[in-house]
């Protein structure tokens, strides 16, 4: 069996970790945004995007997810 040669990188070098809310600071606070509660995350990590809230309702106190986060 051939061993693959993998290059070791820091996670932050291959993806963005904890995107900053400052990139959406100019959005109207009445904008509808997706909201993912802990109950909407399955044990295997699938997300059920069924809930929306106003940006002003979730601006503080919740973790920000960027569009197309995987």
C-alpha positions, 0 to 999 in steps of 0.5 A: 500500500502506497503512503500519500504525502500530505502537506501539513497546514494550519486550519486557518490557512485553508479556510476562514475561521470565525468570519467577522460580523463587520462584513454585514454591518451595513445590512438593514437590521430588518433583513431576514437571515437564516437562523440555526438553533442547536435543535436544527443541527443533527448528530451527524452535523446536517443543518435544517435551515427552516427558521428565519429571524430579523438581523436585529434579533440575532446580531448579538448573542449568537454565532455568525455563519457566513453564506455557503459555510460548510 
